[in-house]
Amino acid sequence: MKKEMAVCPDDGFPLVGTFMVMGAEYYCLKCRGAYGMLYEDHAKETPARLKKKEEAEKVVRFLSGSINTGGGKLQNCKKCFPDKGEGERYHVSHLTDEEKTAEEAAELILKMLATA
């Protein structure tokens, strides 16, 4: 029996497993679609699909630290974890100028890749 892999329902592009997008565990680099862990659209694993998935995983790994989707705190952030009190709920509520610039660049790269 041939192996199967998760693919995007819109374009058939191999999905990458990631927590880059809040509330989704699968991401399509081609159309920027995000899907939950119970996603069930699959296709036969082929050498071409595996190569596309490997390339997409490299891009997502490179950009994932620059995408802020609204959830989560950073361990080394004093605003997320002040010495006293709870701190702000999500890191995205107090991004630095550098983080905002990195996110804008990552978003631009993702848009360019989606239209390629």
N, C-alpha and C positions, 0 to 999 in steps of 0.2 A: 504494500500500500504506500502510495506517495505521500510525502509530508505536505502539510498545508500551512499557509501563513495568513495573518490578518491583512486585508487590503481595504482601501478606501471604497465605499459604495459609489462615490461620484466619479472617480477616475481610475480605479483599479490599482493605484500606486500603493506599494507596500507601506504599512503603517509602522511607526517607530514607537516602541514602548518607552514612555517618559512621564515624569510628573511635572513637566514644564508648564502645562496648562492646568489651572486649578479645576478640579472636578473631572478630569479626564486622564486616562492612562495611555491612550493611543493618540498619535498625532500624524497627520498627513502633511508632509513637507510640500507637496505639490499644490494642494488647494487650501492648506492651513486648517483643515477640518480636525476636530478633536472629538474623541469617542471614549466612552467608559470601558471599564475592564470586562464587562459582560458582552461586549461587542462580538458579533458572530459572523460577519461577512468574511469568508476565507476563499483563497484560491490555491491552486497547486503551486508548490514551491519549485521555482525554476532557477537556473543559474543567472538569468537576466534579472529576475525579481530579487534574488539574494544580493546581487551587486548593487542594485538601486537602494535596497534597504541598508546595506553597509555604508553607502555614501551618505544617505539621509541621516543615519545614526551619528556619523562624524559631524555633520553640520549641526544637528540638534545638540550634541554634547558641547560643541564649541559655543553655541549661542544660549544655552539653557541658563547660565548664570546671569545673563543680561535681560532676560524676559521676566517681568514682574506682573503676575496676573491677578494680584489682589489678595492672595492668601499667604500665610506663613510669616515667621519671624526669623531674624538672623541672630545666631548665638552671640556673635561678637559686636552687636549693635547696642549701644548704651540707651538708645531711645526705645528699643524693643524690650530690653531687660535692664531697667534702671536699678540702682542699688536698693531702692525702696519702692514699693508699689508695683502695680501690674505693668505699667508702660502702655504704649499705644498698641492697639490690637494687631495690626498688620504692618510689616515693614514698608509696604507700598505707600502708606500714608505719610511717610517722611523720607522719601528717596533723596539722596544727595544729588547735586548737579551732575557729578560724574556718572552716577547710576542712571539718571535720566538720559544723558547723552548716549551711554552704552545701550540703553533700551531702545532709543530712537534709531540707532544704527542697526541693531539686531532686527527691529521691525522692518526697516528698509530692505535689509538683506532678504528677509523672509518674503516680502512682497515681490522683490525682484525674482526670487527663485520660483515663486508660485506662478508668475507669468511667463517664465522661460519655457 
